[in-house]
Amino acid sequence: MRGTMSASLWLRFYVIIRLKVMVKREEDTMKFTRITVNPNQMGGAPCIRGLRIPVATVVGMVADDMAESEILKAYPDLTHEDIREALQYAAEAVRERELPLVNVA
């Protein structure tokens, strides 16, 4: 039939588009250089630079409205860049999964 695509042509088109999307996502994926995961450390929780400082701890301190200077004083091994990347990692983790939310109606 003129103007219609066969199933195999549609499948090829779909695969090509899907691969392009996957490549684009990989290009857009941030490479985290300060976040490490070691199954033998802190129960495998993401940590800062192999230190025993979980990303969740740093993000929690920021959420508790601690100033960066307070965080750095509490954890002298941390740097400004560590805090920034912990927040970026947390933001990416939330983007990648659906979290249960309370429906407010």
ZIZI-V312526 format. One record per residue. N is the residue number from 0. RES is the residue in one small letter. SS is DSSP state (H for helix, E for strand, L for the rest). PSI is psi in radians with two decimals (999 if undefined). Layout:
n->N res->RES ss->SS psi->PSI
n->N res->RES ss->SS psi->PSI
This chain:
n->0 res->m ss->L psi->2.36
n->1 res->r ss->L psi->2.37
n->2 res->g ss->L psi->-0.02
n->3 res->t ss->L psi->2.67
n->4 res->m ss->L psi->2.53
n->5 res->s ss->L psi->2.85
n->6 res->a ss->H psi->-0.69
n->7 res->s ss->H psi->-0.61
n->8 res->l ss->H psi->-0.72
n->9 res->w ss->H psi->-0.74
n->10 res->l ss->H psi->-0.78
n->11 res->r ss->H psi->-0.78
n->12 res->f ss->H psi->-0.80
n->13 res->y ss->H psi->-0.79
n->14 res->v ss->H psi->-0.75
n->15 res->i ss->H psi->-0.82
n->16 res->i ss->H psi->-0.76
n->17 res->r ss->H psi->-0.74
n->18 res->l ss->H psi->-0.69
n->19 res->k ss->H psi->-0.69
n->20 res->v ss->H psi->-0.76
n->21 res->m ss->H psi->-0.74
n->22 res->v ss->H psi->-0.75
n->23 res->k ss->H psi->-0.76
n->24 res->r ss->H psi->-0.71
n->25 res->e ss->H psi->-0.68
n->26 res->e ss->H psi->-0.64
n->27 res->d ss->H psi->-0.30
n->28 res->t ss->L psi->2.25
n->29 res->m ss->L psi->2.43
n->30 res->k ss->L psi->2.04
n->31 res->f ss->L psi->2.03
n->32 res->t ss->L psi->-0.24
n->33 res->r ss->L psi->-0.09
n->34 res->i ss->E psi->2.23
n->35 res->t ss->E psi->2.63
n->36 res->v ss->L psi->2.11
n->37 res->n ss->L psi->2.04
n->38 res->p ss->L psi->-0.36
n->39 res->n ss->L psi->0.10
n->40 res->q ss->L psi->2.23
n->41 res->m ss->H psi->0.63
n->42 res->g ss->H psi->0.39
n->43 res->g ss->H psi->0.14
n->44 res->a ss->L psi->2.52
n->45 res->p ss->L psi->2.26
n->46 res->c ss->E psi->2.96
n->47 res->i ss->E psi->2.10
n->48 res->r ss->L psi->0.66
n->49 res->g ss->L psi->-0.03
n->50 res->l ss->L psi->2.86
n->51 res->r ss->L psi->0.87
n->52 res->i ss->L psi->1.77
n->53 res->p ss->E psi->2.57
n->54 res->v ss->H psi->-0.72
n->55 res->a ss->H psi->-0.60
n->56 res->t ss->H psi->-0.81
n->57 res->v ss->H psi->-0.80
n->58 res->v ss->H psi->-0.70
n->59 res->g ss->H psi->-0.70
n->60 res->m ss->H psi->-0.71
n->61 res->v ss->H psi->-0.74
n->62 res->a ss->H psi->-0.55
n->63 res->d ss->L psi->0.17
n->64 res->d ss->L psi->0.48
n->65 res->m ss->L psi->2.43
n->66 res->a ss->L psi->2.65
n->67 res->e ss->H psi->-0.70
n->68 res->s ss->H psi->-0.62
n->69 res->e ss->H psi->-0.72
n->70 res->i ss->H psi->-0.78
n->71 res->l ss->H psi->-0.55
n->72 res->k ss->H psi->-0.68
n->73 res->a ss->H psi->-0.57
n->74 res->y ss->L psi->1.44
n->75 res->p ss->L psi->-0.35
n->76 res->d ss->L psi->-0.26
n->77 res->l ss->L psi->2.74
n->78 res->t ss->L psi->2.96
n->79 res->h ss->H psi->-0.74
n->80 res->e ss->H psi->-0.61
n->81 res->d ss->H psi->-0.78
n->82 res->i ss->H psi->-0.78
n->83 res->r ss->H psi->-0.79
n->84 res->e ss->H psi->-0.55
n->85 res->a ss->H psi->-0.74
n->86 res->l ss->H psi->-0.71
n->87 res->q ss->H psi->-0.69
n->88 res->y ss->H psi->-0.79
n->89 res->a ss->H psi->-0.73
n->90 res->a ss->H psi->-0.73
n->91 res->e ss->H psi->-0.68
n->92 res->a ss->H psi->-0.68
n->93 res->v ss->H psi->-0.66
n->94 res->r ss->H psi->-0.58
n->95 res->e ss->L psi->-0.13
n->96 res->r ss->L psi->2.71
n->97 res->e ss->L psi->2.18
n->98 res->l ss->L psi->2.52
n->99 res->p ss->L psi->2.30
n->100 res->l ss->L psi->2.63
n->101 res->v ss->L psi->2.24
n->102 res->n ss->L psi->2.04
n->103 res->v ss->L psi->2.02
n->104 res->a ss->L psi->999
